[in-house]
């Protein structure tokens, strides 16, 4: 365990084990005055816990007295595992265990924020946790297979099945090894059905210029959610929220959603 701190908040590096005994690298950020409120941050595909979104959300949330817990998915960042053997099921297991660990750390008022692929996993796992106080989704991908089919084309999907390599969807030139089992596992994961079982208040922030996630997926996801919900569509935002004003709007809306729905405990944690 390594800890870094300043006058107002501290960050502690942690490791927990997933169901296959892979080490999952995580960071717990806590304000100086601790409470039982925390938000688990789930990064996107081919990203890491140190993504720009995760770091900015941590700054915003800790300033409001809310801790954050961010971690790397299987085979990404500093977590163990070979990325080529990634599946949605493995990530769901890791998020389930992250929620359990937050309870063990004394956090009982917990929310989730998932970005893109992390949004998909948050939906799938969120249905099993009625105790979650709020969920925030940044450009979530409820139907990952459809997005991949749109991105690669049917010929590209067949090439993937034959070779177990995909183009780098983050813009890199070199293909990436990812076993076709990932696609097959995605097809068995229905986020729309999962969303129907979520009762926590859900905020979705999406860009109308998103080049990866089709807008009809977002509207279908919104329709499936049975509880309190809000959809924020930013007219000029792309999948990365590359414009500074779009990035600021997205992160502030997500942080404020958590502040509004994670009611503070009457007493601080010891």
Order of alpha helices (4+ residues) and beta strands (2+ residues): beta-beta-beta-beta-alpha-beta-alpha-beta-alpha-beta-alpha-beta-beta-alpha-alpha-beta-alpha-beta-alpha
